[in-house]
Amino acid sequence: DTAVSQTPKYLVTQMGNDKSIKCEQNLGHDTMYWYKQDSKKFLKIMFSYNNKELIINETVPNRFSPKSPDKAHLNLHINSLELGDSAVYFCASSPTGVNSPLHFGNGTRLTVT
Amino acid sequence: QKEVEQNSGPLSVPEGAIASLNCTYSDRVSQSFFWYRQYSGKSPELIMSIYSNGDKEDGRFTAQLNKASQYVSLLIRDSQPSDSATYLCAAGYQKVTFGIGTKLQVIP
């Protein structure tokens, strides 16, 4: 299946822990993203990579570090998790850059206790 | 602050009616405009993209763009209960910003 796939689907962890979310797309897209959707359902961009190069880095705590080993993969590592990090994190990709439509993964629901 | 404004709803329409969803954006240089549909607990999926002034139709969906008024709308004709979802408007140039989404309820 051609898609954007991210793992895990659910992540429950305690404050202070470090966790990673992985994302892979087999659509051949050049640009990948991380979005955060909070409890109010507001979808906000965090990072964007184009061909492994960081092109968008929103005001996100340094505890969040994206890594793109190749243009098909974009991972998100979060250090020292806080209660406020609880949200759904969506990976997405687009074919030709930030002005083209997004294809979203199924999301990772992160709950920090 | 570049913003995309939507009424969060819910917008309730009877089955078979036309649902009209509206959105305004603040960044005048926005070039790309999108409507996404998000079912509860699911990821957003693209419904329509529009890049120039006027109307764009795809099946039961029509997107309308007026750059002078900084206004984007989505019309859903012959609304079905399966259209019940949250509709996210997105706009931008170098970066796409999403609105809060309008929850649509289609009543059988």
Interface residues (C-beta under 8 A of the other chain):
Chain A: K40 K41 F42 L43 K44 I45 S48 I56 F90 V98 N99 S100 P101 L102 H103 F104 G105 N106 G107
Chain B: Q31 S32 F34 Y36 Q38 K42 S43 P44 E45 L46 S49 T86 L88 G92 Y93 Q94 K95 V96 T97 F98 I100 G101
